[in-house]
């Protein structure tokens, strides 16, 4: 495992920020400042991710996109753009994945196979937890920053944090102040 952690900002995209979106995270804009502070601290060790629809819908993705047809658009649709605050972070790395979890070959090629990942972003109860659990299964150490993540609602956010808290010492739930040493 590398001794230098990586900040991974999961899916800071219009589809999760726009209040009119069916997938809006109600507290999305409350995590902008904590994420910005963390990104300043991590410097060039910041990765942004984007969820994009799979080009070919197979298996369980077929009924999923029948239910959520508004999101069945090309990957370059503005709905999947990074929000301006995320683009302004100036991250050197962006990973696009057609999966909820972002722990895959692209992210491993940037961070190494057993990194320390510090996860922020949306939604705590979907893409964050779906990234955290496969990462620890692969040998990564994960810190989820509770106040730099937003869920689909407050209850689901708390449930996801509580579930991830069961995975210590592979996965830690911490606040921005704790991560920054404050």
GITA-V822998 format. One line per field, one symbol per residue. psi: psi as a letter, one per 20 degrees, with the letter a starting at -180 (. if undefined). burial: I if it has 24 or more other ideal C-beta (glycine too) atoms within 12 Angstrom, else O. Layout:
BEGIN
psi: ???
burial: ???
END
This chain:
BEGIN
psi: pqioqppooolmrghihohiqijpohkgiiiggggggghhhicjlppqqppqqqhpoqcihghgihhlhhjmrqhjqhhjqqqhhghihkpippppqkqgpioaggghhgirhmropoprbqqgjehghiggghghhijqppppogjjqprhrhghggggggghiijqjhpporrggghij.
burial: OOOOIIIIIIIIIIIIIOOOIOIIIIIIOOIIOIIIIIIOIIOOIIIIIIIIIOOOOOOOOOOOOOOOOOIIOOOOOOIIIIIOIIOOIOIOIIIIIIIIIIIIOIIIOIIOOOIIIIIIIIIIIIIIIIIIIIIIOIOIIIIIIIIIIIIIOOOIIOOIIOOIOOIOOIIIIIIIOOIOOO
END
